[in-house]
């Protein structure tokens, strides 16, 4: 009975933590700045829906409208990464990582390539057919195409 | 030798820091290794846990390659040890060709993971969850190999439902290979079977529907599995009576000089209290133990709000068991009376759990669950008298598990977990090394895991 009380108490603490300390483990919008979504100039679109973007980053949407393969990439741990995931993929950093660990080890998908710097990501997207990524709004786009997300 | 190899590999990977995925000629290689420790204060849980055991590891390596825009191929080798199970034999965990025609329709052919509940497809991947041991009510260790993957084909996809969210579906058809030393054998041995010669599974049908609701973070699922299992088994039985009842019955050996009514059910201390008088009638029966119309339904709910994940799953298992004479395929007869030795038996189990986990920061996560499993949903207190043995299952009729876990992410690749289980009940639990068994017991687990 004492053990059960401990488990119930822990449940309550876990649930209460969310409402008492919202955003303790995730970046708030104000602190992380905006992100922009960039594509290879050859990608046949200038705008994407949020749902389409989310499908890309969860591995459900695999090709562009012209049939070319979508190559989606991510930043390593950073404010822009957390901000992008929260705003467009609706997952925390650890949830996104676990999602792709599960996809990879159950054979359902290939995890996105990770970049340690926004500049390297921009170069990769600019030079890779069908590539899509994201950067901080203040970062130089370097010839990659910015797409609007609606 | 296998254990030394895995230990060496584990230490090598530890010393290498944070290994990354590898790519050679378009083939991507990922892997994971984990090593755990289990200790119980009473009883033995799928291993010699009373003395503490390190026979608790998992290792997996997978290879995948895109063949075309919509076509890919991959396979994963897997090895695990958990006491009596796995023993680090190398198996192909999955290997299939995947053609994703459209978002709403795809096909897989080969050895495919079974979408049993929300977490069966990913249960081998310790790195992606909070808990060391998934709730045993739904994800019993003894069923793990049996329900892991099937050889066959599946169709799958996501159907958009406009304002109502998305419906994800998977339908599978195929066959399952079950080894003679798998968890099925373990389950039967706890009932008193002495030898398992062969386990044969007929066609398996699996259905899974997951509704991603319009409420952000909420998904609701239903999965179903239909199969039939034939077990070629043997039982060594002795006829006699306990002096307290003087009622003759068939018993099976459960230890040196210790006998229990078949099927084993009552709390074992009773076996020791009363002397058994052997009437010098002993038979070795070879039989076909048939589990027909095994129908497993799981209802699942998961809600994610920021760093909080709450899950609830409820399972019923309906089955009919019958013991047949291998030669005549008739019910096995009692050698003394000519009556059926065991009548056909219909059974419905009931299991559920609720869990919650919260990630406090990049490196720390806490989780807890309460899990309940009943052997027979109509006998939750274990008071139903078995018509053959004349005794009730007692505490073997249930297992209630209060679990608390702490997870520490050392870096992106390494994680350490510590877990405590407070158990009530003996459903599929083995006695300790002295033959004693205690209804209330504790299990402690620790695990270090790496993925790349």
Interface residues (C-beta under 8 A of the other chain):
Chain A: X3 X4 X6 X7 X10 X11 X14 X15 X17 X18 X22 X23 X24 X25 X26 X55 X60 X61 X62 X63 X67 X68 X69 X77 X90 X91 X92 X93 X94 X95 X97 X98 X99 X101 X102 X104 X105 X106 X107 X108 X110 X111
Chain B: X21 X28 X30 X32 X60 X62 X64 X66 X69 X70 X72 X74 X75 X76 X94 X96 X98 X100 X103 X113 X121 X122 X124 X125 X127 X128 X129 X158 X216 X217 X304 X305 X306 X307 X308 X309 X310 X356 X357 X358 X359 X360 X361 X362 X365 X366 X367 X368 X369 X370 X402 X403 X404 X409 X412 X422 X451
